[in-house]
Structure formats: structure tokens, C-alpha cells
Amino acid sequence: MKKLLVQTMFILVIVLIGNYASADDIVSIHQVNEFPFNFDGKEVKLKGIAKNPTRLPLVNLKSYVLEDSSGEITILTESDLPKMNEEITIRAKVNSLAIVKGEALGLTVIELERYEPQQKI
């Protein structure tokens, strides 16, 4: 009986470690858009093509759309706008103004860090 319990615990640990998503894993934009309550207040890594830059100098607001194969999402940034139509990877924080009955309202994604594109050799 004790051996069975030890084996079960060992299998459970392996399954949990195997399903662990680290902060270094790229999250699809569809996941953030579809299930924002799972990411509320958390940092994620996103990768996609930067499009549609917007800059409003009076309120110091800069944003762009990040698009991957699963969808697109608006990113707010305090940094310079990225080059358009180039693939970038960012670390961002996801916030919702409110979550009501599982629905996130006022989803914002704020860029915290932009990774330099890897040079092809």
C-alpha cells in the first residue's frame, strides 16, 4: 500500500512538472483574448508582428497592435514604437479593469520589455 502511494505521488509530480508553464513560454494572443481572467495581474511573453502604431503626444500614449497566427491584441508602451511589420517578442503585464462573472472588462496589456530580434547567421 505504501509503495502504491509513493508511485502515485511520483507520477503526480512528473505530470505537474510536465504541465508547468514558465514565464519564458510564449503565450498565444488568442489565450489572452479568450481567457484574460487567467492572466489578470500576471506577466506573459508574447511574440508577433507589430502593426498599426499610435502615438498621442498630449497624453503620452503610445500603442501598437501585436498579431500572431491566433489573433491580435493592442499593446501599450512607454518605449519607442517598434518597427512595423517586423516580428518582435515582448514581456508584458496583463490587467483588467474588472472581472464580472468570469468576463474581463477593460483589458490592457502593457509592454515591460522588448527583446531584440535574433540575428540570422
C-alpha positions in Angstrom: 0.0 0.0 0.0 2.8 2.4 0.9 4.6 1.6 -2.3 1.5 2.4 -4.4 1.2 5.7 -2.6 4.8 6.6 -3.3 4.4 5.6 -7.0 1.2 7.7 -7.3 2.9 10.7 -5.8 5.9 10.3 -8.1 3.6 10.1 -11.2 1.7 13.2 -9.9 4.9 15.2 -9.5 6.0 14.3 -13.0 2.7 15.2 -14.5 2.6 18.6 -12.7 6.2 19.4 -13.7 5.5 18.4 -17.3 2.5 20.8 -17.4 4.3 23.7 -15.8 4.3 26.8 -17.9 7.2 29.0 -17.1 7.4 32.8 -17.6 9.7 32.1 -20.5 7.0 30.3 -22.5 5.3 32.3 -25.3 1.6 32.7 -24.7 -0.7 32.9 -27.8 -2.6 36.1 -28.2 -5.8 34.0 -28.5 -5.3 32.7 -25.0 -5.0 36.2 -23.5 -8.0 37.5 -25.5 -10.2 34.4 -24.8 -9.3 33.9 -21.1 -8.0 37.2 -19.8 -9.0 36.3 -16.2 -6.3 33.6 -16.3 -3.7 36.2 -16.9 -5.0 39.2 -14.9 -2.1 40.8 -13.0 0.4 38.4 -14.5 3.3 38.8 -16.8 3.4 37.0 -20.1 5.7 36.7 -23.0 4.1 37.4 -26.4 5.5 37.1 -29.9 4.1 38.5 -33.1 4.2 41.1 -35.9 3.9 44.8 -34.8 1.3 46.8 -36.7 -0.9 49.9 -36.5 1.3 52.3 -34.4 -0.5 55.1 -32.5 1.1 58.0 -30.7 -0.9 60.6 -28.8 1.7 63.1 -27.5 -0.6 65.2 -25.4 -1.3 62.3 -23.1 2.0 60.5 -23.7 0.2 57.4 -25.0 1.9 55.0 -27.4 0.4 51.8 -28.6 0.6 49.2 -31.4 -1.2 46.0 -32.4 0.7 42.7 -32.0 -0.5 40.0 -34.3 0.3 36.3 -34.2 -1.3 33.4 -36.1 -4.1 33.1 -33.4 -5.2 36.8 -33.3 -4.2 40.3 -32.4 -4.1 42.5 -29.3 -3.3 46.1 -28.5 -0.1 46.8 -26.6 0.5 49.9 -24.6 4.2 51.0 -24.3 6.3 53.8 -22.8 9.2 52.8 -25.1 9.7 53.9 -28.7 7.3 52.2 -31.0 8.6 49.1 -32.6 9.4 48.8 -36.3 6.2 48.0 -38.1 5.7 44.6 -39.8 8.6 43.1 -38.0 8.4 40.1 -35.6 9.1 41.0 -32.0 8.9 39.3 -28.7 7.8 41.2 -25.6 7.3 40.6 -21.9 4.1 42.3 -20.9 1.7 42.7 -17.9 -2.0 41.9 -18.5 -4.6 43.8 -16.4 -8.3 44.0 -16.5 -10.3 46.9 -15.1 -12.8 44.5 -13.6 -13.8 40.8 -13.9 -17.5 40.2 -13.7 -18.9 36.6 -13.8 -15.7 35.4 -15.5 -15.7 38.2 -18.1 -12.8 40.7 -18.1 -13.6 44.3 -18.8 -11.1 46.9 -19.8 -8.3 44.5 -20.8 -4.9 46.3 -21.1 -1.6 44.8 -22.0 1.4 46.9 -21.0 4.8 46.2 -22.5 7.5 45.8 -19.9 10.4 44.7 -22.0 11.1 44.2 -25.7 13.6 41.6 -26.8 16.0 42.3 -29.6 15.3 40.1 -32.7 17.8 37.3 -33.1 20.2 37.9 -36.0 20.2 35.2 -38.6 23.6 33.6 -39.2 
